[in-house]
Amino acid sequence: MDGLNLISDNLIQTVLIIGIVLLIVEVAVLGFSTFFLFFAGLAAITTALLMWLGLFPEVFLYSLVSIAVFTLLYASLLWKPLSNMQNKVDTTRAKNDLVGHTFVLSHDVVAALPYAQKPQYQFSGIDWRLHSQVDLLKGTLVEVTQADVGALWIKAK
């Protein structure tokens, strides 16, 4: 019973801490993927501030109703913008040090060959499959234009 008295005697601080914990769990643990805990955390913090300002009474029932109402309000106002923000995907390729690297081919590169039959080039301890849009002959100076997982796209320099 002493724990309940502690919570009721410090309702503003309890609601504020619950709100902060919900925000931390949503962002740090869930990676801002569900939004529900985010809305509930904002609602709890808003309720704590309104109780601290004296606009809402420090009563457990009022705090529960307030958190529920503010959660619905924040969800209705913020769902669409947050969802749109989350759906934006950056499709730009990452820059890396391999692009621009030049070397002389030790094998012919035939563009039409299947992946498993493409010649390999060892660089930095990794065997890279060589891909090209056009056929390239052994001895050609080439430049890396794109690096994918285990594959280098090359063109004649």
trRosetta pair geometry for C-beta under 8 A, 3 or more apart (Angstrom, degrees):
i j d omega theta_ij theta_ji phi_ij phi_ji
1 4 5.8 -53 -160 34 45 111
1 5 6.6 46 146 -19 70 103
2 5 5.6 -53 -153 36 37 113
2 6 6.4 43 148 -24 66 103
3 6 5.5 -50 -150 32 34 115
3 7 6.6 32 152 -16 65 102
4 7 5.7 -52 -149 37 35 109
4 8 6.1 26 156 -12 68 109
5 8 5.9 -58 -140 44 31 105
5 9 5.8 29 160 -19 67 111
6 9 6.0 -56 -140 39 24 108
6 10 6.3 -18 168 21 61 111
7 10 6.6 -83 -143 59 22 80
7 11 6.7 60 155 -90 64 63
7 14 5.1 67 -149 -91 77 163
8 11 5.9 5 -148 -60 35 101
8 60 6.4 -54 -109 -51 90 113
10 13 4.5 -36 170 45 101 116
10 14 5.6 113 108 -29 84 95
11 14 5.6 -58 -143 38 30 113
11 15 6.1 27 162 -16 67 107
11 51 6.9 -95 107 161 106 161
11 58 5.0 145 58 -171 133 95
11 59 7.8 44 -171 -30 175 5
11 60 6.6 -130 -122 -78 131 66
11 63 6.3 -149 174 -42 118 153
12 15 6.1 -58 -147 38 26 106
12 16 6.2 26 154 -18 62 111
12 48 5.2 109 -164 -154 68 82
12 51 4.9 -157 -98 100 96 122
12 52 5.2 107 -154 -69 141 85
12 58 6.4 -58 -44 -117 92 113
13 16 5.6 -56 -145 39 30 114
13 17 6.2 30 157 -19 66 107
13 48 7.7 103 -76 -147 16 125
14 17 5.9 -55 -146 37 27 108
14 18 6.3 29 154 -19 63 106
15 18 5.7 -52 -147 36 32 113
15 19 6.4 35 153 -21 63 105
15 44 5.2 -158 176 -170 80 89
15 47 5.5 -91 164 96 143 110
15 48 4.3 -179 96 -75 106 97
15 51 7.1 87 48 22 148 144
15 63 5.4 -121 -88 -161 142 134
15 67 7.4 -142 -150 -68 113 123
16 19 5.7 -55 -152 35 30 113
16 20 6.5 27 154 -16 65 106
16 44 7.1 169 -97 141 23 93
16 45 6.2 67 -131 -117 64 62
16 48 3.8 132 -67 -163 82 168
16 49 8.0 101 -96 -46 104 64
17 20 5.8 -54 -146 38 33 109
17 21 6.2 33 155 -19 66 107
18 21 5.8 -56 -146 38 29 111
18 22 6.3 32 154 -21 64 106
18 41 7.9 -153 127 -118 63 66
18 44 5.1 -115 94 -170 96 155
19 22 5.8 -54 -148 34 29 112
19 23 6.5 29 155 -17 64 105
19 40 7.7 -151 -119 130 67 63
19 41 4.6 112 -166 -163 63 61
19 42 7.1 132 -160 -54 111 8
19 43 7.3 -155 -114 71 110 49
19 44 3.0 -165 -75 91 97 108
19 45 3.9 172 148 -48 154 73
19 47 7.7 176 -62 42 134 94
19 48 6.3 -121 3 -3 140 128
20 23 5.7 -54 -150 36 33 111
20 24 6.3 32 153 -18 66 106
20 41 7.0 118 -70 -160 12 110
20 45 7.0 94 -55 -81 66 109
21 24 5.7 -55 -146 37 32 111
21 25 6.3 32 156 -19 66 106
21 41 7.6 -155 69 -114 46 110
22 25 5.8 -53 -145 37 30 110
22 26 6.3 30 156 -19 64 108
22 37 4.7 -156 -175 -177 89 89
22 38 7.5 -177 138 -79 95 21
22 40 5.3 -106 -179 95 156 97
22 41 3.4 -165 92 -76 108 97
22 44 6.4 113 22 21 138 139
23 26 5.8 -57 -148 37 29 111
23 27 6.2 9 163 -3 66 112
23 37 7.4 -179 -79 137 27 92
23 38 6.4 69 -117 -123 66 58
23 41 3.8 164 -51 157 76 157
23 42 7.3 96 -81 -51 109 62
23 45 7.6 17 -34 -33 131 130
24 27 6.3 -65 -140 47 25 97
24 28 5.3 -10 178 13 68 122
24 29 7.6 61 133 -7 67 96
25 28 6.8 -59 -111 53 17 88
25 29 4.8 -26 -159 29 58 126
25 30 6.5 46 147 -6 69 103
25 37 5.6 -85 87 166 104 156
26 29 7.4 14 -31 50 8 85
26 30 5.4 -44 -146 49 38 121
26 32 6.2 61 148 -97 86 51
26 34 6.7 -114 -134 55 91 94
26 35 7.5 76 -158 -109 129 15
26 36 7.8 -164 -107 68 120 53
26 37 3.8 -171 -69 88 108 111
26 38 4.4 178 153 -57 165 76
26 41 6.4 -123 2 -6 132 139
27 30 7.5 21 -15 56 9 79
27 31 7.5 32 -172 -123 33 15
27 32 5.3 21 -115 -61 59 91
27 38 7.4 91 -51 -92 81 102
30 33 5.1 -124 156 34 92 95
30 34 5.6 -43 164 5 149 104
30 37 6.9 124 22 33 149 137
32 35 7.5 46 -175 -73 65 60
32 38 6.9 50 -133 -62 75 137
32 86 7.4 -157 125 -99 102 114
33 86 7.9 123 -121 -146 49 141
34 37 6.2 62 80 8 118 91
34 38 7.7 165 83 0 73 95
35 38 5.1 -63 -154 39 45 120
35 39 6.1 42 154 -21 79 102
35 75 7.4 111 137 -120 114 83
35 78 7.7 -175 -162 110 120 106
35 79 6.7 99 152 -116 158 71
35 82 5.8 125 -110 113 127 147
35 83 7.8 -37 -52 -65 154 78
36 39 5.9 -55 -151 35 31 106
36 40 6.3 24 155 -12 66 109
36 75 7.7 14 -113 -97 59 120
37 40 5.6 -55 -141 44 35 110
37 41 5.9 40 156 -24 67 106
38 41 5.8 -54 -146 35 25 112
38 42 6.5 25 155 -16 61 105
38 82 7.8 161 94 -140 154 163
39 42 5.8 -54 -148 37 31 110
39 43 6.2 32 152 -20 64 108
39 71 4.9 92 134 -152 103 71
39 74 4.3 168 -144 96 88 119
39 75 4.7 26 -131 -64 161 82
39 78 7.0 -179 -93 59 98 125
40 43 5.5 -53 -146 38 32 115
40 44 6.3 34 154 -21 65 104
40 67 6.8 41 -155 176 75 104
40 71 5.0 13 -91 -109 61 122
41 44 5.7 -52 -146 34 31 110
41 45 6.4 28 156 -15 64 105
42 45 5.8 -57 -148 39 31 109
42 46 6.2 32 153 -19 66 108
42 70 7.1 -140 110 146 82 112
42 71 7.9 136 67 -101 86 57
42 74 5.1 133 85 -115 133 163
43 46 5.7 -54 -145 38 30 112
43 47 6.2 32 155 -20 64 107
43 66 7.4 165 174 132 94 70
43 67 4.7 105 131 -153 114 60
43 68 7.6 130 167 -22 151 11
43 69 7.7 157 -148 72 123 51
43 70 3.4 150 -133 97 91 108
43 71 4.2 -56 -32 -58 159 68
43 73 7.7 129 -100 47 104 95
43 74 6.0 -128 -58 3 90 133
44 47 5.7 -52 -146 36 30 113
44 48 6.4 32 154 -20 64 105
44 67 5.4 23 -81 -119 66 115
45 48 5.7 -52 -148 35 32 112
45 49 6.4 31 154 -17 64 105
46 49 5.8 -56 -150 37 30 110
46 50 6.3 27 155 -16 66 108
46 66 7.8 -147 101 156 93 106
46 70 5.1 -174 71 -154 137 156
47 50 5.8 -57 -145 39 30 108
47 51 6.3 28 156 -16 65 106
47 56 6.8 -52 -158 54 70 162
47 63 5.5 105 162 -145 136 74
47 66 4.3 125 -114 115 113 125
47 67 5.2 -50 -29 -68 153 74
47 70 6.3 -145 -49 10 92 149
48 51 5.8 -56 -147 39 30 109
48 52 6.2 31 153 -21 64 109
49 52 5.5 -55 -144 37 31 113
49 53 6.3 26 156 -14 65 108
50 53 5.8 -55 -143 41 31 109
50 55 4.5 -76 -169 67 84 113
50 56 4.6 56 124 0 106 113
50 66 7.0 -147 66 -165 139 147
51 54 7.7 46 180 -73 32 22
51 55 7.5 -92 -73 55 24 69
51 56 4.8 -57 -81 74 67 100
51 57 7.4 -13 -128 108 89 15
51 58 5.3 97 -168 -88 118 73
51 62 7.9 131 -91 107 109 119
51 63 6.9 -7 -58 -90 142 100
56 62 5.6 169 178 150 106 129
56 63 7.5 119 137 -80 136 62
56 66 6.0 14 -134 -78 159 153
57 62 5.4 118 65 8 85 166
58 62 7.9 -149 -147 61 5 127
58 63 7.8 21 -151 -49 45 114
59 62 4.3 79 68 10 97 109
59 63 6.9 -171 86 -11 48 85
60 63 5.8 -59 -151 35 30 111
60 64 6.5 30 154 -19 66 104
61 64 5.8 -53 -150 34 32 110
61 65 6.4 27 156 -13 66 107
62 65 5.9 -57 -145 41 31 107
62 66 5.9 32 156 -21 66 112
63 66 5.6 -55 -141 40 29 113
63 67 6.2 31 158 -20 64 106
64 67 5.9 -55 -146 35 27 109
64 68 6.4 26 155 -17 62 107
65 68 5.7 -56 -150 37 31 112
65 69 6.2 27 155 -16 67 108
66 69 5.9 -56 -143 38 29 107
66 70 6.0 21 161 -11 66 111
67 70 6.0 -58 -139 44 27 105
67 71 6.1 34 157 -26 63 107
68 71 5.8 -53 -147 31 26 113
68 72 6.7 23 156 -13 61 105
69 72 6.0 -59 -155 38 31 108
69 73 6.3 30 150 -19 66 109
70 73 5.3 -52 -141 39 36 115
70 74 6.0 35 159 -17 69 104
71 74 6.1 -54 -143 40 26 106
71 75 6.2 28 155 -20 62 110
72 75 5.7 -56 -143 38 28 113
72 76 6.3 24 159 -16 64 108
73 76 6.1 -59 -147 38 27 106
73 77 6.3 13 159 -8 64 113
74 77 5.9 -64 -142 45 29 104
74 78 5.4 -12 175 13 70 121
75 78 6.8 -69 -119 52 18 86
75 79 5.4 36 179 -51 61 110
76 79 6.7 -21 -114 3 15 113
78 81 5.9 -69 -155 50 54 103
78 82 5.3 43 157 -18 88 116
79 82 6.3 -71 -147 44 21 104
79 83 5.9 20 161 -20 64 115
80 83 5.8 -57 -141 38 26 112
80 84 6.3 26 159 -18 63 106
81 84 5.7 -55 -147 37 31 111
81 85 6.3 32 155 -20 65 107
82 85 5.5 -52 -146 36 33 114
82 86 6.2 32 154 -20 65 107
83 86 5.7 -56 -147 37 30 111
83 87 6.4 25 155 -18 64 110
84 87 5.9 -61 -146 37 30 109
84 88 7.1 42 154 -35 62 95
85 88 6.2 -44 -159 11 33 113
93 146 7.3 -47 178 -137 166 100
95 99 6.8 -94 -155 36 67 136
96 99 6.0 109 65 -2 70 95
96 147 5.5 -76 66 51 135 137
97 101 7.4 61 140 -52 68 112
98 101 5.2 -55 -162 1 50 129
98 123 7.4 110 -122 114 106 146
98 144 5.1 -74 152 123 83 159
98 147 4.2 73 78 -61 138 146
98 152 6.6 -120 164 -114 131 110
99 144 5.6 -126 -115 110 34 98
99 145 6.6 27 -140 -167 88 19
99 146 6.6 20 -100 -91 104 28
99 147 6.2 -117 -53 -9 77 101
100 143 6.5 -22 -145 -170 29 107
100 144 6.5 -34 28 65 24 87
101 123 7.2 86 146 -154 157 156
101 143 7.1 152 78 -154 38 60
101 144 4.6 21 52 16 87 123
102 141 6.2 15 -179 179 112 92
102 142 6.7 173 -147 89 67 40
102 143 4.9 -30 -93 -95 83 74
102 144 7.6 -137 -72 2 37 75
102 157 5.7 19 -127 -57 121 156
103 121 6.8 132 85 -163 150 138
103 123 7.7 -132 -39 -82 155 123
103 141 7.7 -172 102 -147 21 59
103 142 6.4 -20 65 60 64 84
104 139 6.2 -12 -178 -150 107 34
104 140 7.1 162 -151 79 64 30
104 141 5.6 -37 -94 -93 73 60
104 142 7.5 130 -115 14 24 78
105 108 7.3 79 147 -94 135 23
105 109 6.4 -106 -134 -18 142 104
105 119 7.8 82 -161 91 99 150
105 121 8.0 -81 -122 -85 61 121
105 130 7.6 116 -121 -173 102 169
105 136 6.0 157 -44 127 163 116
105 137 7.2 151 77 106 140 36
105 138 5.4 -131 112 -129 102 41
105 139 6.4 -43 67 15 86 21
105 140 5.0 18 17 50 121 80
105 142 5.8 63 -47 -6 98 123
106 119 7.7 -169 75 169 78 139
106 121 7.6 141 25 -107 103 83
106 138 6.4 1 167 -145 19 97
107 119 3.8 -180 84 -126 140 156
107 130 7.9 159 70 38 106 143
107 138 5.7 -41 -148 -94 11 101
108 119 7.3 143 71 -27 42 141
108 135 7.2 0 178 -174 100 94
108 136 6.9 172 -159 90 56 56
108 137 5.6 -24 -113 -131 87 44
108 138 5.2 -59 -56 -36 64 85
109 118 7.3 25 -141 -156 84 84
109 119 6.0 -103 -91 32 73 116
109 130 5.1 -90 -110 118 126 121
109 131 7.7 158 -172 -134 124 11
109 132 4.9 86 127 8 132 129
109 135 6.7 174 92 -153 64 48
109 136 4.3 16 49 50 106 99
109 154 7.1 151 -15 64 178 122
110 113 4.6 91 83 -26 102 107
110 135 5.3 0 -121 -117 54 98
111 131 7.7 69 -131 -169 65 64
111 132 5.3 -94 -88 86 88 78
111 133 6.1 9 -122 158 137 17
111 134 5.8 -56 -44 -134 138 8
111 135 5.6 -99 -5 -62 92 59
113 117 4.5 -117 178 92 115 109
113 118 5.6 153 97 -77 120 62
114 117 5.2 74 61 18 78 104
114 118 7.6 -119 101 -31 39 81
115 118 5.8 -38 -158 -4 35 116
115 129 6.3 24 -168 176 76 162
115 151 7.9 -62 -143 -92 102 130
118 129 4.4 73 88 -170 129 100
118 130 5.7 -167 166 57 108 59
118 131 6.3 -29 -138 -74 151 67
118 151 7.9 36 93 -126 159 99
119 129 7.6 135 81 -150 33 57
119 130 5.3 -14 75 35 83 118
120 127 4.5 0 -177 -176 135 100
120 128 6.4 141 -158 68 73 39
120 129 5.9 -45 -98 -91 73 47
120 130 6.9 175 -111 -10 19 89
121 127 7.5 144 68 -156 30 55
121 128 5.1 -29 63 63 83 97
121 130 5.5 75 -12 -59 110 112
121 152 6.6 -51 51 37 125 139
122 125 7.4 5 -177 -122 96 10
122 126 7.0 167 -148 80 62 33
122 127 5.3 -32 -92 -95 77 64
122 128 7.4 160 -96 13 24 77
123 126 6.4 -28 70 59 62 81
123 128 6.0 -13 29 0 103 125
123 152 7.8 54 25 -48 138 149
126 150 7.6 -127 169 -114 117 61
127 150 7.9 14 92 -153 68 86
128 147 7.9 -60 -138 -137 138 91
128 150 6.4 177 -127 -176 57 42
128 151 6.3 130 -171 -121 83 16
128 152 4.5 44 154 -12 137 107
129 150 6.0 38 10 141 99 85
129 151 4.7 -30 66 -107 96 78
129 152 7.3 172 78 23 45 67
130 151 7.7 168 -82 -157 13 69
130 152 5.8 -23 -109 69 60 94
130 154 5.8 -19 -159 8 97 127
131 151 5.6 26 -9 -179 120 113
131 152 6.9 175 27 86 78 42
131 153 4.9 -38 80 -101 101 66
131 154 7.1 142 71 17 47 75
132 135 7.2 129 93 -97 127 15
132 136 5.4 102 -9 -10 179 115
132 142 7.8 -84 -92 -138 126 139
132 153 7.0 136 -89 -161 42 63
132 154 5.3 -44 -83 70 96 79
132 155 6.5 138 -138 -88 95 51
133 155 7.1 4 25 -96 102 98
134 155 7.8 63 34 -130 99 79
134 156 7.9 -47 72 -9 119 107
136 140 4.9 -116 -179 53 101 154
136 142 6.3 38 -172 -80 160 127
136 154 7.1 -58 -1 104 163 114
136 156 6.0 175 -118 -64 113 94
137 140 5.4 112 65 -34 67 113
140 156 5.4 -68 175 -115 125 97
141 156 7.1 78 76 -160 61 67
141 157 4.7 -66 118 45 97 115
142 154 4.3 33 164 174 131 124
142 155 6.5 157 -153 78 87 24
142 156 5.8 -62 -102 -101 72 37
142 157 6.0 165 -131 -19 16 91
143 154 6.6 151 74 -152 34 77
143 155 6.1 -25 59 62 85 75
143 156 7.9 35 14 137 83 12
143 157 4.5 100 -26 -81 105 103
144 147 6.3 24 171 -62 127 91
144 152 5.1 -64 -125 -168 108 114
144 153 7.0 98 -160 70 64 53
144 154 5.7 -47 -97 -95 48 77
145 153 5.1 -65 64 104 92 99
145 154 6.6 148 6 -117 88 22
145 155 5.5 41 -31 1 130 107
146 152 7.5 156 84 -161 53 48
146 153 4.0 15 54 41 95 125
147 151 7.5 158 -160 88 47 55
147 152 5.7 -17 -108 -109 72 71
147 153 7.5 -134 -67 20 31 79
148 151 4.4 -5 65 63 101 102
148 152 7.8 -165 30 -77 69 27
148 153 7.2 64 -5 -23 100 99
